[in-house]
Amino acid sequence: MTLAQPDLIVKSPARAAVRRRGALRRLVCWAIMGAVAAASPVLAAGPIDVSSVGAGAATFEQHGNQMTIHAADRTIINYRRFDVPQNLSVQFVQPAATARVLNRIASGSPSHIDGAVSANGIVYFMNPAGVIFGPNSVINVNQIFAGAGTITDKDFLSNINHFTANAGQVLNYGRIEANAVNLIGARVANFGSIVAPQGMVTMVSGSDVYLGEQGGHILVKLSGEAAQTADAPSVEQSGTISAPGGTVILASKDRAIFMVWPRSRRCTVAKPPRPTSASMPAPAALKSAARFMLAASAIMPRPAARST
């Protein structure tokens, strides 16, 4: 379905104010009913091509190199393509910090995020072909889930973070800053910078991944081994992760590293023991594990000591 008046999606500064307000009101109504919410010439021919709003409500505005997406809580937006070039800035405006928006991309090729993305809430980017944050990308959001698989509408709307059919790569070469950063795929790698003060960072490889909380504890459940890229580890940390006062989890099949900086700022690194093992192997052993590589010197750089 294609809207008869494409200017209803992207507001043009040259349009009269009355027409803009009326257009946006009609767009919100269509989005709530789950109707197709795109395609203006700018969105359809550009790097962001919206197919439909599957749930909730969303409006799209663009002024020059700034795109603003207003999304209600539990909104699902389907895209034919979602790329953010270096000169583009995309801002998600959400009703609260806990509001969630699912950006589901069916482009058949990886999404390239090379510009800026900001959000005051929780954003999901799901593209089975992969998600790549380029070296010039700057991500500043409350929480982010970037996955190279799928999540069902039912699970998303029920706030169940169950990701399946993870077949692509999620690679970060830029800077991601958030209270929670979650990267899920067949291969997950950080070559850039991830900052989550007193927050949580998870980098998980598996074909079926569940992230959640149980009894006040973080739960990561993996099922199945994701397809591997030749000569490439499934989880690779070669950049920097800074999470003072927070938690970092790197997991691939039965291999995992769990790191915490408690308020004492002491860093503990451990591998969950196997049922057949009475002792916990040294973290360095994980560096030689097949398909799992850890640049230990780059993980969670210890902050400078407090002055007394």
N, C-alpha and C positions, 0 to 999 in steps of 0.2 A: 504494500500500500504506500503510495506517495502523496504527500500533502500537496494540495492544489496551489497553496501560496507558500513557497519556500522561505520567504522572509520571516515567517512565523518562528523560525528557529533561531536565527542569528539577527540580533537587533542592529540595524544600520543607523549611524548617527544622522543620516540625511532624512530619515523617516520622521513624520510628525509624531509628537509625543502621544497624542491620543491613539493613533494607530498602533504604536508600540505597546501601549498598555493593553489595548484590546486584543492584540495578537498574543501576548503572553498569557492573558486570562484564558483564551481558547486553547492554547497549548497545554496549560496545566490541566485543564479538563480532559483533554485527549490522553495525556500521560496517565492520569488516574485511572482511566478506563482501560489502560493497557494498549492503547493504539500506537501506531508507529509514530515516533517523535522526531524523525529526520526525513527529509534530506534537503538541506539548503545547498545551493551550489558550492558554498564555502566548505561545508562539512562533507558533502558527497565527493567533491573533487580533491579535497585536501587530505591531510594526514589523519584526521579524525572523521570517521564515517559511521554515523549512528544508524542502526537498523531499526530498533524498536525499544520502547520502555516496557519491560515485561511485568514490572510490579512497582508500586509506589508512584512517585511523580518527579519529573525532572524538567528543567528548562535550560536552554543553552543560549549564551550571548557571546559575541565576539566583537572586540574593538581593536583593530590592528593586530598586534601580536599577543594580545591578552584574551584568553577564553575563560569564561566563568560558567560553571555548571552548578546550578542550584538543585540539590537533591534532597528529597524527604528521607526520613529514616526507613531503612529496609527497601531501598530502591534498587531495582535490577535494570541495568542498561546494557543492551546488546549492540555490539559494534561489528561492522564489516572490517573495520580497520581502526587501530588506535596507535598512532605514533606521535611523539612530541619532538619536533625538530628543535635544534639548538636555539633558534630565535623565538620560540613559542613558550608562553607561560600559561599553564592550566591551573585554575583554582576551583576546588570543590567547596561550596558553601553549604553546610549542613546545619540542622536545627540544634544539635548538641554534640558534645565531644564523644558521646557514646553512639551517635547515629552512624549507620552503616550503609555503604553503597557498593554494589557489586558491578564491576565493569567486566563484562564477558566478551571476549574478542574472538571472532571466528574468521581470521584473515588468512589462515593457512601458512603464514610466515611469522617469524618472531616480531613482537612489538618492540620498537626501538624508542627508548625514552632518552632523549639527548638534551632536552630543555629543563624547565622548572615545573614541578608539580607541588601544589600545596593544598592542605585540607585541614579543617578544624575538627574533623571526625575520623572515622575509620573507613579506609578505602581498600577494596579488593581489585586486583588486576589479574584476571585469569585468561591465559592464552595457551592452549595445548601445544602450540608451536614454540613457545618460549617467550621470555621477557628479558630484555637487555637494557640495563641502565648505563648509558655511555659515559665517557670520562668527563664530560661537561654537564652532566645532569645534576640537579639539585632537588632533592625530595625533602619536603618539610611538612609532615602530617602528624596527626595524633597517633594513629596506628596504621600499619600497612601489611597486607597479605599479597605477595606476588607469587603466583603459581603457574606452572607449566602443565596444568591439567584441567580438571573440571570440578565444579561443586554444583549439586542439584539446587533447584529453586527451593525445594522443601527444606533442605539442610540449611541453606543460607537464611531463609526467613525464620527458621527455628533457632538461629544462632548456634548451629552445629558446624564446626570447622572440620569437615570431612572432605578431603581432596582425593580424587581418584583419577586413574588413567594419566598419571604424570609421566609424560614422555619427552618433554622438551627441556631446555636449559633455562635457568634463571641466573643471570650473571650481573654483578654490580661492579662497574668501573668508576662510578661517581660518588656522590655523597648522599647518604640517606640518614635523616635525623627524625626520630619519632620516639614515642614512649614504648612502642612495641614494633619490632621489625621481624616479619616472618617470611622466609624464602623457601619455597617448596618446588621440587622438580626432580627429573631423572638425574640431572646434574645441577649442583648449586655451588656457586663460587663467588667469593668476595675479593676483588682486587683493589677496591676503592676504600671508602670510609663509611662505617656505620656507627652512629652515635645514638645511644639510648640511655641517658642518665637515669639511674634508679628504675630502669625499665627492663625489657626482655628482648633478647635476640634469639631466634631459632633459624637454623639452616638445616633443612631436612631433605634427604634423598630417599625416595621410595615410590613404588607405583600406587600405593594406597596409604594415605597419611591422615591421621586424626590428631588434632591439637585441641587441648582443653584443660580444664582444671577439675580436680577431684579432692575434696577434703582440704582445700586450701593449698594443694600441691599442683605443680604444673605436670600435665600428662601429655606425653608424645607416644603415639602408637603407630608402628609401621607394619605393613603387610606387603610382602612381595618385594623383590629386588628390581629396581628400575633398570631399563636398558642402559647399557654403558656406552660411553664414547671412547674409542680406542685411545689408549695411553693417557686418559684423563680421569682423575679421581672423581668419585661421585659427589664428594663434599670437599671443597678446597678453600682454605682461608689463607690468603697471601696478602691481604690488605690490613686494615686496622679496624678493630672493634673496641669501642670505648663505652663501657656500661658500668661506671662506678655506682655501687649500691644496688646493682641489678643482677640479672641472670643471663647467661649465654648457654645455649644448647646446640651442639652440632651432632647430627645423627645420620647414620646410613646403615640400614639393615640392622645387624646386631652390634654395630660399633657406635659408641656415643661418647661424647665428652660433655660434662656438666660443670659449669663454672659459676661461682657466686662471689660477689664482693659484698660481704656484710658490712655493717657500719664501721667495723674495726678496720675495713679496707684491706683485710687479708684475703688473698686470692686462693681458692681451693680448686683443684682440678682432679677429676676422678673419672674412671670408666666404670659403669655399672657392673658389678661382679656377675659372672655366670653361675648357674646353679652348681656346676661341677668344680668351681674354683673357690677355695677357702680364703684366698687373699686377693687383693685388688692390684692388678698389674700397674706398673709405672706408666704415667701418661705418655712418656716418650715412645712406648711400644706402639702407640697408635700411629706414629709418623710413618712406620713401615707397613701399615696395614694396606692390603690391596684395595684400590678404589677409594681410599680415604687419605687425604693429605692435610697436614696441619703445619702451618708456619708458626711454631710456638712463640717465637719472638714477637710476632705481630698481633697475637691474640690479647685482647684486653690490656693494653699498655698501662702499667701501674701508674697512678697519678702521683704527682709530687707530694712529698710529705707535708703535713700541715705544720705551719709555724707555731711555736709554743710561746 
